[in-house]
Amino acid sequence: MTLSIVVTLITLGLVAAGWSFFRWKRQWIVAEDTVAVTMDKDGFFKRVLPSGRHILHPFESVEFTLETKPSRAAGCATAVVTADGVPLNLNWSAIYACEPALITEQLSRRLRGLLKAEAALSRNIDLAMRRIVGDYALAKLFKPAIRERIERQVGQVVADKVKVAGLALTTFDLQVLELPGEVAEALNKAKAIETLDGTLRRLDPATREIVRGVYQLDEILHWDQYLPVPSRRTMKRLDGVNS
């Protein structure tokens, strides 16, 4: 075997080894339920890689990865004003997923926005709830049919709004409705009086008048005793502060 043949074989071996090394170095594995966003050497968006094994192009690099499996978000819209002027705190929860395939324009900016998907979703839900809940009076919000209607309305508005940003909203649910302290106190007192009035209606007329007279006198002297226990405790705290 001549020297030139040996040199050629060695060269070919080195080239093959270098190509194998380069090919191994340029592979990228994208985990299940994730996608990878790549950029070129100048920092511009190049492509989105689905889960699996990929060979990166020359000068291409993975900038970040995104989870695509469904996630749960929860929050509270504070001081949402009803049609009759009552401010409420409305707790909510939602199920959403990142779906880059939904993005049809401004890909680079909106793909980066998916890194803060939950914050964007919460902001859109807050805005939609303020607009939609503001069309209903407080009393209607305690009706299951109205709450379900609000859930559908908010869910549809938000789903359409975030779809172009690459987010898919699948469910939206209203959770706890928190009333201001003074409103809760008034409702508690009204409920206590309504309960007592219902009891009086079941008595015979003579007894009813006697009890109603005693109740009216006692209500004037000890009206706070007719409130539920949490309300009585609140009144005692207020008395302590005022004294």
C-alpha positions in Angstrom: 0.0 0.0 0.0 1.5 3.2 -1.1 1.9 6.3 1.1 -0.7 8.3 -0.9 -3.3 5.6 -0.4 -2.7 5.6 3.3 -3.0 9.3 3.4 -6.2 9.2 1.5 -7.8 6.6 3.8 -6.7 8.5 6.9 -8.2 11.7 5.4 -11.5 10.0 4.5 -11.6 8.6 8.1 -11.1 12.0 9.6 -13.7 13.5 7.4 -16.2 10.8 8.3 -15.4 11.1 12.0 -15.8 14.9 11.8 -19.1 14.6 10.0 -20.4 12.2 12.5 -19.3 14.4 15.3 -20.8 17.5 13.6 -24.1 15.6 13.0 -24.2 14.4 16.7 -23.6 17.9 17.9 -26.4 19.4 15.7 -29.1 17.0 16.9 -31.8 18.3 19.2 -34.4 16.3 21.1 -37.7 18.1 21.9 -39.5 16.5 24.8 -43.0 15.2 24.7 -45.8 17.9 25.2 -43.3 20.6 24.3 -42.2 22.6 21.2 -38.9 24.3 20.6 -38.5 27.7 19.0 -35.3 28.2 17.0 -33.5 31.4 15.8 -30.8 32.0 13.2 -27.4 33.5 13.9 -28.8 37.0 13.6 -31.5 36.4 16.3 -34.5 36.1 13.9 -37.2 33.5 14.2 -36.6 30.4 12.1 -39.0 27.6 12.9 -41.0 25.7 15.6 -39.9 22.1 16.3 -42.5 19.6 17.5 -41.7 16.9 20.0 -39.1 14.4 18.7 -35.5 14.3 17.3 -34.4 17.0 15.0 -31.2 18.0 13.1 -30.5 21.7 13.4 -29.6 23.7 10.3 -26.2 25.5 10.2 -26.1 28.5 12.5 -29.6 27.5 13.9 -30.0 27.4 17.7 -32.9 26.6 20.0 -33.9 29.9 21.7 -36.6 28.5 24.2 -39.1 25.7 24.6 -42.8 25.8 25.5 -45.1 23.3 27.1 -48.2 22.5 25.1 -50.0 20.3 27.6 -53.1 21.8 29.2 -52.4 24.0 32.3 -54.6 25.4 35.0 -54.7 29.1 35.8 -56.5 30.8 38.6 -57.0 34.4 39.8 -59.2 37.0 41.3 -60.7 40.1 39.6 -60.9 42.7 42.3 -63.4 45.6 42.6 -65.6 44.5 39.7 -68.6 46.9 39.8 -72.1 45.5 39.1 -74.9 47.3 37.3 -76.2 48.6 40.6 -72.8 49.9 41.7 -71.6 47.2 44.1 -67.9 46.3 43.9 -67.1 42.6 44.0 -64.1 40.3 44.1 -64.6 37.4 41.7 -62.4 34.4 41.9 -62.0 32.3 38.7 -60.2 29.3 37.3 -59.4 28.3 33.7 -57.8 25.5 31.6 -55.7 26.6 28.7 -52.9 25.3 26.5 -50.2 26.9 24.3 -50.7 26.2 20.6 -48.1 28.1 18.4 -49.9 26.7 15.3 -52.7 29.2 16.0 -50.5 32.2 15.4 -50.8 33.5 11.9 -48.9 36.8 12.1 -46.1 38.5 14.1 -44.7 35.1 14.9 -41.5 36.1 16.6 -43.2 38.5 19.0 -46.2 36.4 19.8 -44.1 33.2 20.3 -42.0 35.1 22.9 -45.3 36.2 24.5 -46.2 32.6 25.1 -43.5 32.5 27.8 -45.9 34.6 29.9 -49.1 32.9 28.7 -50.8 32.8 32.1 -50.2 36.5 32.8 -51.7 37.4 29.3 -54.7 35.1 30.0 -55.3 36.6 33.4 -55.2 40.1 32.0 -57.8 39.3 29.3 -60.1 37.5 31.7 -60.0 40.5 34.1 -60.9 42.9 31.3 -63.8 40.7 30.0 -65.2 40.1 33.5 -65.3 43.9 34.3 -67.2 44.5 31.0 -69.7 41.6 31.2 -70.4 41.4 34.9 -71.0 45.2 34.9 -74.2 44.5 32.9 -75.8 42.5 35.8 -77.3 43.7 39.1 -75.9 42.0 42.3 -79.0 40.0 43.0 -78.8 38.2 39.6 -75.3 37.0 40.2 -76.6 34.6 42.8 -78.7 32.8 40.2 -77.0 29.7 38.8 -78.4 30.3 35.3 -76.9 33.9 35.2 -73.6 32.6 36.5 -73.4 30.0 33.8 -74.3 32.6 31.2 -71.5 34.9 32.4 -69.1 31.9 32.3 -70.0 31.2 28.7 -69.8 34.9 27.7 -66.4 35.5 29.4 -65.1 32.2 28.1 -66.0 33.0 24.5 -64.7 36.6 24.5 -61.4 35.5 26.0 -61.0 32.5 23.8 -61.4 34.6 20.7 -59.0 37.3 22.1 -56.1 35.0 23.0 -56.4 32.6 20.0 -54.4 34.8 17.7 -51.7 34.9 20.4 -51.3 31.1 20.3 -53.5 30.3 23.3 -56.4 27.9 23.4 -58.9 28.4 26.3 -60.9 25.2 26.9 -62.8 26.0 30.2 -63.6 29.0 32.3 -65.3 28.8 35.7 -66.4 31.4 38.2 -65.5 30.3 41.7 -66.1 32.4 44.9 -68.0 35.7 44.8 -66.7 37.9 47.6 -69.0 40.8 48.8 -67.8 44.0 50.6 -68.1 43.7 54.3 -70.9 46.3 54.7 -72.9 44.6 51.9 -72.5 41.2 53.5 -73.6 42.6 56.9 -76.8 44.0 55.3 -77.6 40.8 53.6 -77.1 38.8 56.8 -79.4 41.1 58.7 -82.1 40.9 56.0 -81.9 37.2 55.9 -82.2 37.0 59.7 -85.3 39.2 59.7 -86.8 37.3 56.8 -86.4 34.0 58.7 -88.1 35.4 61.8 -90.9 36.9 59.7 -91.5 33.5 58.1 -91.7 31.9 61.6 -94.3 34.6 62.7 -96.5 33.8 59.7 -97.0 30.3 61.0 -98.4 31.5 64.4 -102.1 32.2 65.0 -103.1 35.9 64.6 -103.3 36.7 68.3 -100.0 35.2 69.2 -98.4 36.7 66.1 -99.3 40.2 67.2 -98.0 39.7 70.7 -94.7 38.2 69.4 -94.4 40.9 66.7 -94.8 43.7 69.3 -92.2 42.1 71.6 -89.9 41.6 68.6 -90.2 45.3 67.5 -89.4 46.6 71.0 -86.5 44.2 71.4 -85.2 45.0 67.9 -85.0 48.7 68.9 -83.2 47.9 72.1 -81.0 44.9 71.0 -81.2 45.0 67.2 -77.6 43.5 66.9 -78.7 40.3 68.6 -80.9 39.5 65.5 -77.9 39.3 63.3 -76.1 36.0 62.6 -73.1 35.2 64.8 -70.4 36.6 62.4 -72.3 39.9 62.1 -72.6 40.2 65.9 -68.9 39.7 66.3 -68.3 42.4 63.7 -70.5 44.8 65.6 -68.7 44.1 68.8 -65.4 44.9 67.1 -66.8 48.1 65.8 -68.1 49.1 69.2 -64.7 48.4 70.7 -63.0 50.6 68.1 -65.5 53.5 68.6 -65.2 53.3 72.4 
